[in-house]
Amino acid sequence: MIGKLVKVIVDRPLGSYHPVHKDMYYPVNYGFVEGIVAPDGEYQDAYILGVDTAVKEFTGIVIAVVHRHDDVEDKWVVVPENVSFTKEDIEKQIRFQEQYFQSEVCM
């Protein structure tokens, strides 16, 4: 999937809070890729990096997969075309949520 162009529907925009865990703030846009079902039976989740405003949808390139060793699904990292991040940059930006899981960024 890395290198593929995907469209992400944002259901947790930058600046919002998790609908159940009210203290979890989203410093990045987060959503799902319609049409691709993840192992949890829901659409594939994705972090959007490199976009500094809240958006409703976004089309970009998958540059990494966040593999969760203690969860049934992985997360994708999607960025604007011709934008790159290091593994360390990605880890810092998604820590707000990944701190609760044993995960690794695969590029």
Backbone as numpy.savetxt, mean C-alpha at the origin, in Angstrom:
# Nx Ny Nz CAx CAy CAz Cx Cy Cz
4.29 -9.34 -10.33 3.47 -8.14 -10.33 4.33 -6.88 -10.33
5.55 -6.98 -9.80 6.44 -5.82 -9.78 6.68 -5.35 -11.21
6.53 -4.03 -11.41 6.71 -3.44 -12.73 5.42 -3.26 -13.50
4.32 -3.79 -12.99 3.03 -3.69 -13.68 2.33 -2.38 -13.33
1.58 -1.87 -14.30 0.75 -0.68 -14.11 -0.59 -1.12 -13.55
-1.02 -0.51 -12.43 -2.29 -0.87 -11.81 -3.05 0.39 -11.40
-4.36 0.24 -11.27 -5.21 1.32 -10.79 -5.67 0.97 -9.37
-5.41 1.89 -8.44 -5.77 1.69 -7.04 -6.96 2.58 -6.70
-7.99 1.98 -6.13 -9.14 2.71 -5.61 -8.82 3.00 -4.14
-8.80 4.26 -3.76 -8.38 4.65 -2.42 -9.59 4.67 -1.48
-9.52 3.84 -0.44 -10.59 3.86 0.56 -10.10 4.42 1.90
-8.80 4.66 2.00 -8.22 5.31 3.18 -7.23 6.36 2.69
-7.73 7.54 2.38 -6.85 8.59 1.83 -5.86 9.13 2.85
-4.79 9.67 2.34 -3.79 10.35 3.16 -4.51 11.32 4.10
-4.16 11.27 5.38 -4.78 12.17 6.36 -6.00 11.61 7.06
-6.42 10.39 6.67 -7.61 9.80 7.30 -7.20 8.84 8.42
-8.21 8.30 9.10 -7.99 7.34 10.16 -8.68 6.02 9.81
-8.14 4.94 10.34 -8.70 3.61 10.10 -10.14 3.57 10.61
-11.05 2.93 9.86 -12.46 2.92 10.27 -12.74 2.16 11.57
-11.90 1.20 11.93 -12.11 0.42 13.14 -11.11 0.81 14.23
-9.84 0.89 13.86 -8.77 1.25 14.79 -8.59 2.77 14.71
-9.40 3.48 15.45 -9.54 4.94 15.32 -8.25 5.73 15.57
-7.27 5.13 16.22 -6.02 5.85 16.48 -4.99 5.64 15.36
-5.29 4.83 14.35 -4.35 4.60 13.25 -4.55 5.64 12.16
-3.58 6.54 12.08 -3.57 7.62 11.10 -2.86 7.16 9.83
-3.40 7.51 8.66 -2.81 7.14 7.38 -1.99 8.30 6.81
-0.65 8.20 6.87 0.21 9.25 6.31 0.44 9.08 4.81
-0.14 8.03 4.24 -0.08 7.78 2.79 -1.47 7.37 2.33
-1.72 7.45 1.03 -2.97 6.93 0.48 -2.90 5.40 0.47
-4.03 4.75 0.75 -4.08 3.30 0.86 -5.39 2.83 0.26
-5.35 1.77 -0.51 -6.58 1.29 -1.12 -6.43 -0.11 -1.66
-7.14 -0.38 -2.75 -7.17 -1.73 -3.29 -7.21 -1.71 -4.81
-6.77 -2.82 -5.40 -6.77 -2.98 -6.85 -7.97 -3.85 -7.22
-8.95 -3.24 -7.87 -10.15 -3.98 -8.27 -9.78 -5.09 -9.24
-10.49 -6.22 -9.10 -10.32 -7.31 -10.04 -9.23 -8.29 -9.68
-8.40 -7.97 -8.69 -7.37 -8.90 -8.23 -7.69 -9.27 -6.80
-8.06 -10.51 -6.59 -8.48 -10.97 -5.27 -7.27 -11.52 -4.52
-7.08 -11.04 -3.30 -5.99 -11.47 -2.43 -6.42 -12.73 -1.67
-5.48 -13.39 -1.00 -5.81 -14.60 -0.25 -6.87 -14.43 0.84
-7.12 -13.20 1.29 -8.15 -12.99 2.31 -9.55 -12.91 1.71
-9.65 -13.04 0.37 -10.94 -13.00 -0.30 -11.39 -11.61 -0.70
-10.63 -10.60 -0.33 -10.92 -9.20 -0.69 -9.98 -8.79 -1.82
-10.23 -7.61 -2.39 -9.33 -7.11 -3.42 -7.95 -6.82 -2.83
-6.94 -6.90 -3.69 -5.55 -6.69 -3.30 -5.32 -5.29 -2.74
-4.76 -5.21 -1.52 -4.47 -3.92 -0.89 -3.18 -3.33 -1.43
-3.11 -1.99 -1.42 -1.92 -1.31 -1.92 -1.66 -0.01 -1.18
-0.40 0.21 -0.88 0.07 1.51 -0.39 0.44 2.34 -1.61
0.10 3.62 -1.60 0.51 4.54 -2.66 1.54 5.49 -2.07
2.74 5.47 -2.61 3.80 6.36 -2.16 4.13 7.34 -3.27
4.66 8.50 -2.88 5.05 9.50 -3.86 3.92 10.42 -4.29
2.80 10.37 -3.59 1.66 11.25 -3.86 1.37 11.97 -2.54
1.54 13.29 -2.54 1.48 14.05 -1.29 0.13 14.68 -0.98
-0.91 14.32 -1.74 -2.25 14.82 -1.46 -3.21 13.62 -1.42
-4.32 13.80 -0.75 -5.33 12.75 -0.70 -5.96 12.59 -2.09
-6.10 11.35 -2.54 -6.70 11.06 -3.84 -7.78 10.00 -3.69
-8.67 9.93 -4.68 -9.74 8.91 -4.67 -9.33 7.67 -5.43
-8.49 7.86 -6.45 -7.94 6.74 -7.19 -6.60 7.16 -7.76
-5.80 6.15 -8.13 -4.45 6.43 -8.61 -3.99 5.30 -9.49
-3.36 5.64 -10.60 -2.77 4.64 -11.49 -1.26 4.81 -11.43
-0.57 3.72 -11.11 0.88 3.77 -10.99 1.50 2.40 -11.15
2.79 2.34 -10.87 3.59 1.13 -11.05 3.83 0.45 -9.70
3.67 -0.87 -9.68 4.00 -1.65 -8.48 5.52 -1.77 -8.43
6.14 -1.23 -7.35 7.60 -1.32 -7.23 8.05 -2.30 -6.15
7.11 -2.75 -5.31 7.48 -3.67 -4.23 6.25 -4.42 -3.74
6.52 -5.54 -3.09 5.49 -6.31 -2.42 5.91 -6.41 -0.96
4.98 -6.09 -0.07 5.24 -6.21 1.36 4.71 -7.57 1.78
5.64 -8.49 2.05 5.26 -9.85 2.44 5.11 -9.91 3.95
3.91 -10.28 4.38 3.63 -10.43 5.80 3.76 -11.90 6.18
4.70 -12.18 7.05 4.93 -13.55 7.48 3.85 -14.06 8.42
3.12 -13.14 9.06 2.11 -13.52 10.05 0.71 -13.06 9.65
0.46 -13.01 8.34 -0.85 -12.64 7.82 -1.08 -13.44 6.54
-2.33 -13.50 6.09 -2.64 -14.29 4.90 -2.40 -13.56 3.60
-2.19 -12.24 3.67 -2.03 -11.49 2.42 -0.82 -10.59 2.44
-0.34 -10.28 1.24 0.73 -9.32 1.05 0.11 -7.99 0.64
0.88 -6.93 0.74 0.45 -5.59 0.30 1.36 -5.18 -0.85
0.82 -4.41 -1.78 1.64 -3.89 -2.87 2.00 -2.45 -2.59
3.12 -2.01 -3.15 3.55 -0.62 -3.06 3.50 -0.05 -4.48
2.68 0.98 -4.66 2.44 1.58 -5.98 2.91 3.03 -5.95
3.62 3.42 -7.01 4.17 4.79 -7.09 3.91 5.35 -8.49
4.05 6.69 -8.64 3.96 7.27 -9.98 5.05 6.70 -10.89
4.78 6.69 -12.20 5.78 6.23 -13.15 7.04 7.08 -13.02
8.18 6.45 -13.20 9.49 7.10 -13.14 9.85 7.64 -11.76
9.23 7.10 -10.71 9.57 7.46 -9.33 10.07 6.19 -8.65
11.10 6.34 -7.85 11.62 5.16 -7.16 11.84 5.47 -5.68
11.86 4.43 -4.89 12.13 4.52 -3.46 13.05 3.37 -3.11
13.87 3.58 -2.10 14.69 2.48 -1.59 13.82 1.62 -0.68
14.29 0.45 -0.41 13.60 -0.45 0.52 13.44 0.24 1.88
14.47 0.95 2.31 14.44 1.64 3.60 13.39 2.75 3.59
13.31 3.51 2.49 12.29 4.57 2.37 10.89 3.98 2.47
10.67 2.88 1.80 9.36 2.22 1.83 9.03 1.78 3.25
9.98 1.12 3.89 9.76 0.64 5.26 9.39 1.78 6.20
10.05 2.92 6.09 9.74 4.07 6.94 8.32 4.59 6.70
7.92 4.66 5.44 6.61 5.24 5.10 5.43 4.33 5.46
5.66 3.03 5.50 4.55 2.11 5.80 4.59 1.57 7.23
5.56 2.02 7.98 5.70 1.55 9.36 4.46 1.79 10.20
3.72 2.85 9.92 2.52 3.16 10.70 1.58 1.96 10.80
1.59 1.10 9.79 0.73 -0.08 9.80 1.52 -1.38 9.92
2.65 -1.44 9.26 3.43 -2.68 9.25 4.11 -2.97 10.59
4.16 -1.99 11.50 4.76 -2.22 12.82 4.02 -3.31 13.59
2.79 -3.60 13.20 1.98 -4.61 13.88 2.14 -6.01 13.29
2.98 -6.13 12.26 3.17 -7.40 11.56 4.67 -7.70 11.40
4.96 -8.96 11.19 6.31 -9.34 10.81 6.32 -9.33 9.29
6.85 -8.25 8.72 6.80 -8.12 7.27 8.16 -7.74 6.71
8.31 -7.97 5.42 9.52 -7.57 4.73 9.14 -7.01 3.37
9.90 -6.01 2.93 9.67 -5.39 1.63 10.50 -6.14 0.60
9.83 -6.66 -0.41 10.49 -7.39 -1.49 10.42 -6.55 -2.76
11.60 -6.32 -3.37 11.66 -5.48 -4.56 12.23 -6.27 -5.74
